[in-house]
Each structure stands twice: as C-alpha cells, then as structure tokens.
Amino acid sequence: MFEITLTSFIRIVTVGFLAYVGLIILLRASGKRTLTKLNAFDLVVTVALGSTLATILLDSSISLLEGMTAFALLIFLQYLLTFFSVHSKWVNNVIKSEPRLLFLDGSF
C-alpha cells in the first residue's frame, strides 16, 4: 500500500514533468480562452485536463504521447467551441446561459 518501486518512481517523475510542461505549452499555444472566463463548458474542460494529467501520471498503460494527444484534443475542441460561439449567436446561446435573479429585497 505504501510501497513504490524505483522504476515506478522514475516513471512518475519523468512522465509527470514532461506531461506538465506539455500541458503548459498547449495551454499557452491555445490562448487565454481555455482557462479564463469560466462558464460551465470551460469548467468541464479544466476538470477533464486535470483528470487526464492524473491518468497519465498514475496509469502506466497510458503513454505520454497518448496523454499529450488527449490534452491536444481537449484544447482543440475547446478552441472550436469558442470559435463557433463567437461566430454563431445560436451556439453562443446554447453554450452560455444568463444568470437569473432568484432573490431580491426579501422576495423570491
């Protein structure tokens, strides 16, 4: 339960470092939209990126290249969604919801 082999340790450190650097590069290349102005879809992508990073680190059956491909795919899909939401009012309305006032001056 608390044991780790030297090989596993080296793999986690090496793959973790490379995956982290790769994620940072992909996020910087994709622009600021990926992790700013979070709406529900942005939050889902952010959580998915974190989950993917954890899987790359802890599942030895997943290669670094497979993990980087998953990062790139998630970021690319986020970019496409952003592009279409900017250029299509319908997509923008589907993606973003307006907040609703539920309680004001003691009344629902």
KAZIWO-V252865 format. One record per residue. N is the residue number from 1. RES is the residue in one small letter. PHI is phi in whole degrees, -180 to 180 (999 if undefined). OMEGA is omega in radians with two decimals (* if undefined). D_CENTER is the distance of its C-alpha to the mean C-alpha in whole Angstrom. Layout:
n->N res->RES phi->PHI omega->OMEGA d_center->D_CENTER
n->N res->RES phi->PHI omega->OMEGA d_center->D_CENTER
//
This chain:
n->1 res->m phi->999 omega->-3.13 d_center->30
n->2 res->f phi->-111 omega->-3.11 d_center->30
n->3 res->e phi->-102 omega->3.05 d_center->30
n->4 res->i phi->-144 omega->3.12 d_center->28
n->5 res->t phi->-83 omega->3.12 d_center->30
n->6 res->l phi->-61 omega->3.12 d_center->30
n->7 res->t phi->-63 omega->3.11 d_center->28
n->8 res->s phi->-63 omega->3.14 d_center->25
n->9 res->f phi->-62 omega->-3.14 d_center->25
n->10 res->i phi->-63 omega->3.12 d_center->25
n->11 res->r phi->-62 omega->-3.12 d_center->23
n->12 res->i phi->-62 omega->-3.13 d_center->20
n->13 res->v phi->-66 omega->-3.11 d_center->21
n->14 res->t phi->-67 omega->-3.12 d_center->21
n->15 res->v phi->-66 omega->3.11 d_center->18
n->16 res->g phi->-61 omega->3.12 d_center->16
n->17 res->f phi->-62 omega->-3.10 d_center->17
n->18 res->l phi->-65 omega->3.12 d_center->17
n->19 res->a phi->-66 omega->3.13 d_center->13
n->20 res->y phi->-65 omega->3.11 d_center->12
n->21 res->v phi->-62 omega->3.12 d_center->14
n->22 res->g phi->-62 omega->3.12 d_center->13
n->23 res->l phi->-63 omega->3.12 d_center->9
n->24 res->i phi->-61 omega->3.13 d_center->11
n->25 res->i phi->-62 omega->3.14 d_center->13
n->26 res->l phi->-64 omega->3.12 d_center->11
n->27 res->l phi->-66 omega->3.11 d_center->9
n->28 res->r phi->-67 omega->3.14 d_center->13
n->29 res->a phi->-70 omega->-3.09 d_center->14
n->30 res->s phi->-82 omega->3.12 d_center->12
n->31 res->g phi->96 omega->-3.04 d_center->13
n->32 res->k phi->-77 omega->-3.04 d_center->13
n->33 res->r phi->-63 omega->-3.02 d_center->12
n->34 res->t phi->-59 omega->-3.07 d_center->8
n->35 res->l phi->-123 omega->3.11 d_center->8
n->36 res->t phi->-120 omega->3.13 d_center->12
n->37 res->k phi->49 omega->-3.04 d_center->14
n->38 res->l phi->-61 omega->2.88 d_center->11
n->39 res->n phi->-110 omega->-3.07 d_center->13
n->40 res->a phi->-60 omega->-3.12 d_center->12
n->41 res->f phi->-70 omega->3.08 d_center->10
n->42 res->d phi->-63 omega->3.13 d_center->8
n->43 res->l phi->-63 omega->3.12 d_center->8
n->44 res->v phi->-61 omega->3.13 d_center->7
n->45 res->v phi->-65 omega->3.12 d_center->4
n->46 res->t phi->-62 omega->3.11 d_center->3
n->47 res->v phi->-65 omega->3.12 d_center->5
n->48 res->a phi->-64 omega->3.08 d_center->5
n->49 res->l phi->-64 omega->3.11 d_center->3
n->50 res->g phi->-65 omega->3.11 d_center->6
n->51 res->s phi->-65 omega->3.11 d_center->8
n->52 res->t phi->-64 omega->3.11 d_center->8
n->53 res->l phi->-61 omega->3.12 d_center->9
n->54 res->a phi->-62 omega->-3.14 d_center->12
n->55 res->t phi->-65 omega->3.11 d_center->13
n->56 res->i phi->-60 omega->-3.10 d_center->13
n->57 res->l phi->-69 omega->-2.93 d_center->15
n->58 res->l phi->-103 omega->-3.13 d_center->17
n->59 res->d phi->-106 omega->-3.07 d_center->18
n->60 res->s phi->-70 omega->3.10 d_center->21
n->61 res->s phi->-81 omega->3.10 d_center->21
n->62 res->i phi->-98 omega->-3.13 d_center->18
n->63 res->s phi->-80 omega->3.10 d_center->18
n->64 res->l phi->-61 omega->3.14 d_center->16
n->65 res->l phi->-63 omega->3.08 d_center->17
n->66 res->e phi->-63 omega->3.12 d_center->15
n->67 res->g phi->-66 omega->3.12 d_center->12
n->68 res->m phi->-66 omega->3.07 d_center->12
n->69 res->t phi->-64 omega->3.10 d_center->13
n->70 res->a phi->-63 omega->3.06 d_center->10
n->71 res->f phi->-57 omega->-3.10 d_center->7
n->72 res->a phi->-61 omega->3.13 d_center->10
n->73 res->l phi->-64 omega->3.13 d_center->10
n->74 res->l phi->-61 omega->-3.12 d_center->7
n->75 res->i phi->-69 omega->3.10 d_center->7
n->76 res->f phi->-63 omega->3.11 d_center->11
n->77 res->l phi->-64 omega->3.08 d_center->10
n->78 res->q phi->-65 omega->3.10 d_center->9
n->79 res->y phi->-62 omega->3.12 d_center->12
n->80 res->l phi->-61 omega->3.13 d_center->14
n->81 res->l phi->-61 omega->3.10 d_center->13
n->82 res->t phi->-63 omega->3.14 d_center->14
n->83 res->f phi->-58 omega->-3.11 d_center->17
n->84 res->f phi->-70 omega->3.12 d_center->19
n->85 res->s phi->-71 omega->3.09 d_center->18
n->86 res->v phi->-76 omega->-3.04 d_center->20
n->87 res->h phi->-96 omega->3.14 d_center->23
n->88 res->s phi->-136 omega->3.13 d_center->23
n->89 res->k phi->-63 omega->3.14 d_center->24
n->90 res->w phi->-62 omega->3.12 d_center->24
n->91 res->v phi->-63 omega->3.13 d_center->20
n->92 res->n phi->-60 omega->3.11 d_center->20
n->93 res->n phi->-67 omega->3.11 d_center->22
n->94 res->v phi->-70 omega->-3.06 d_center->20
n->95 res->i phi->-77 omega->-3.05 d_center->17
n->96 res->k phi->-106 omega->3.07 d_center->18
n->97 res->s phi->-113 omega->3.11 d_center->20
n->98 res->e phi->-81 omega->3.09 d_center->23
n->99 res->p phi->-69 omega->3.12 d_center->24
n->100 res->r phi->-117 omega->3.10 d_center->27
n->101 res->l phi->-77 omega->-3.11 d_center->30
n->102 res->l phi->-101 omega->-3.04 d_center->31
n->103 res->f phi->-145 omega->3.14 d_center->33
n->104 res->l phi->-146 omega->3.10 d_center->35
n->105 res->d phi->52 omega->3.07 d_center->39
n->106 res->g phi->81 omega->-3.13 d_center->39
n->107 res->s phi->-124 omega->3.06 d_center->38
n->108 res->f phi->-80 omega->* d_center->36
//
